[in-house]
Amino acid sequence: MKDLKRKKLKARGWTIGSAADFLDLTAEEAEYIQMKFALARLLVTKRHHKNYSQTELANRIGSSQSRVAKLERGDPSVSMDLLVHSLFALGVTRKELARAIGARRGRRPEVSVE
């Protein structure tokens, strides 16, 4: 956000902060959520790269299409375990997982072409 806009908002009584501030998340909780979203982005990227539908991926992992949709949204009801399992089912390596987790926020994960 530009400084001028920030100053105007503060002058009008608005509080400037992040989603983590608004939700009163600890640093650990915020990092966990960022990691989950990074892996969800990698899942979408890799699934598209392999030209799989959500249903095809669901069949590969023994789940449902709606569950895959939740995985891709980073829904809190799906476990990190299922997310990682799904990525491995798509052929993602541990190195790709590490890259996705370590990437700066908002960046699309790189997918290796095999």
Buried (B, 14 or more C-beta within 10 A) or exposed (E): EEEEEEEEEEEEEEEEEEEBEEEEBEEEEBEEBBBBBBBBBBBBBBBEBBEBEBEEBBBBBEBEBEBBEBBBEBEEEBEEEBBBBBBEBBEBEEEBBEBBBEBEEEEEBEBEEE
